Amino acid sequence: MVAAGLLLLADARLPAGGHVHSGSVEAAVRAGAVVDVPSLHGFLRGRLVSAGLVAAAFAAAATRLAESLDGGDAACWAELDAELDARTPAAGQRLASRQQGRGLLRALPRDATVAALRAGCPAGAHHPLAFGAGAAILGATAEDAAVAIALAAVTGPASAAIRLLAFDPFAVQSVLSSLASTVDSVAAAAAIPVPWNELPAEGAPALDILADTHPTLTDTLFVS
């Protein structure tokens, strides 16, 4: 059973998550790429199988790292962080991921275990790494972390789209339900243990462009 605390860390309402970050859907809306529920479905699916897969794989790897080292090897955390940095070509995405990572670490329970993990998982680590650290703290497995992050890859932007375009929430929920099996398959693939240099590197050039476009927009509702 997935711990409730882990689901809370992946919730779109988390201050470090979808509450302030749209997963580039705001830029997609402004560019005319997302205009209705069907186009939102295409955006979410594309994000899930690219950036979502990469994030889920690194969250799973970070969970295993935290479990195996008790958060004590900063060099290993730095190496894993660098691997994800290399798979995140857009400066906007790197910035947003690190902002979310810092915020998520702040949202974790403040006890000795967290302090130990923070000593290894750097305060400026990418969001999936911080999430993996949090998953380990909460006693979740790497597989649990992969599912939670894969799901967050679509629920966060979906929630943002409702706020941006006043979509019918039930119609958007139907879209998310239709993606549930894809979330499961993405998470299953992401959770397979492999050497870090063999972790997924699926790219999404359109998402990269949107992520770097967002800072140039005015009167935005979201940070990214």
N, C-alpha and C positions, 0 to 999 in steps of 0.2 A: 504494500500500500504506500502510495506517495505521501510524504509528510505534508500536512497542511501548511507548515511554515515555508516549505519549498514552493508551493503553489502561490503563496502570498508574495514571495520574492519575484515570481514571474507575472504577477497580476499587472494589468495595464494601468491600474490606479496608483501603483507604487511611484512615489516622487522621482525615483531614479529611472523609471521606465516609461511606459506609454503615456503617463500623465503629462509629460513635457516633451517627449520625443515621438515623432510620428512615423519613424522608419522610412522617411522620404516620401510618404504618401502626400504630405502637404505640397511638396514641390511638384509631385505628379499631378495633383489637382490643378495647381497654378499653370502647369504646362499643357493642360488639356488631355493628359493621358488617362486620368481617372475622372469620369464624368457621371457614371451611373453604376448600379450594382454589378452588372455583368463585367464592366471594365475593372471594377474593384476586384472581382474574382480573379481575373487574369493577372492583375498586379500582385495579389496575395500569393497565388500559386507560384508565380515566377520568383517572388522573394523567398518563399519557403524552400524551393529546391536549389537555390543558389546560396544567398547569404544565410538563410536559415539553416541549411545543412552544415555550412562551415561553422557557424556559431554553436550549433548543437554538438558537433564533433569536438570542438575545443572545450566546451563546458564539460563534456564527459572526460576528456583527457585531464582537465584541471581537477576534477573530482578525484580521479585516481591518484593524481600527484599529491593532493592534500591528504588523502588516506594513507599513502605510502610513506610520506615524509613528515607527517604531522605539521606541515607548514614550515619546516625548518630550513629548507635549502633555497635560498634566494636566487642562486645561480640557475637552478632548474626552472623556477618561475620566470626568470628573465628570458631564458631560452624559449620556453613555450610562448611567452608574450611576443617575442621577436618573430616566431613562426606565424602567428596570427597577423602581426603587423605587415609581414610580407604578402599576406593574402588579402590585404585591405588597401587597395591602391588609391582610393579616394581620400583626400585629406579630411573632407567633411565627415566621412564615415569613421575615420580613425579618431577624430576629435570627439564625436558623439559617443563612440564606444567607450572611450576612456572617461568621459564625463559620467556615463552611466555606471561604469565600474566603480568610480569613487563614491558615487551616491549609494550604490548597493552595499558597499562595505560599511557605510555609515548606518544603513538600515538593519544590519545584523545585530543579534544580541550582544551586548557588551560584557563579555566574560573573558576569562583567561584563555580559553581556547581560541576565541576570535582574535585576541591580541597576538597569540602565537602565530596564527595564520597570516595576520596582517604583516608580521615581521618577514614572512616569506613572500606572500602575494603582495606585490607593491601597490601602494595607494593609487597609483596611476595606471594600473593594469587594465587591459581590455575587459569589457563587461562579461563575456563568457568565462573568463578566468576567475573573476570575482564571484560569479554565480557558482562555478564549480567549487570554490572555497566554501561558499555558503552552504552548498548541498552537502559537503562532507561534514560540516559543523552540525547540520541537522540530521545526520545519520542516513542521508539518502544515497542511493547508488548512482553510478555513472549513467546507467540506463534511465533512471529517474530524471537526472539533470538534462539528458538529451531530449526527453519527451517535453519537459517543461520549457526549455529554450526553443525547441521547434514550434511548440504551440504559441509561445510569446511572439515568435516571428510573424505570426499572422494576426493574433488577437490585438496586439498593440496598434498596428496600422489600421485594423478594422475599426477599433474604437475611435481612433483619430478621424477616420473618414466620416463616421456618424456625426462627429462634432463639426467637421468642416463643411459637409454638404447636406446635413440634416436628412440623411438616409433613414428609411424605416429600419429601426433596430432589429425587427423580426426578420426582415429580408437579409440583413447582414449576418444575423445569426444562422440563417439557412445556408449562406455561403460558407461560413466557418464549419458547419456540420458536414457540408459536402467535401471539405478538405481534411476531415478527421483521419481518414484512412491514409492520406498522403502524409500527414503529420506523423502517424505511427511508422510508416515505412521510412521516412526521412530519419526519424529518431533511431530506428533500428540500425540503419546503415551508419549513422553517426557514432553510435555507441560501440562499434567494433574496435577492439584495441589494435592499434597499429603504431609503428614508430612515428614520432612527431613529424618527420619530414614527409611522411606519406599520408598525413591527414588531408581531408578534402580541400580542394582549392578552386571549387566552382566559382566562376566569375559572373558578374552581371553588369556589363558596361553601362546599361541604361540607369541602373541604380547608382553607379558611381557618379554619373553625370548629374543626376538629381541631387545626390548628397552634396556635391560641390556647388550646385546651383542655389541650394537653400539659403546659405549665408548672404547671397546677393538680393534676396527678396525683402520687401518691406512689409510692415504690418502683419507679421506672421503670428500664428497662434502657438506654434511649437518651436522648440530650440533647434530641432533637426528633422 
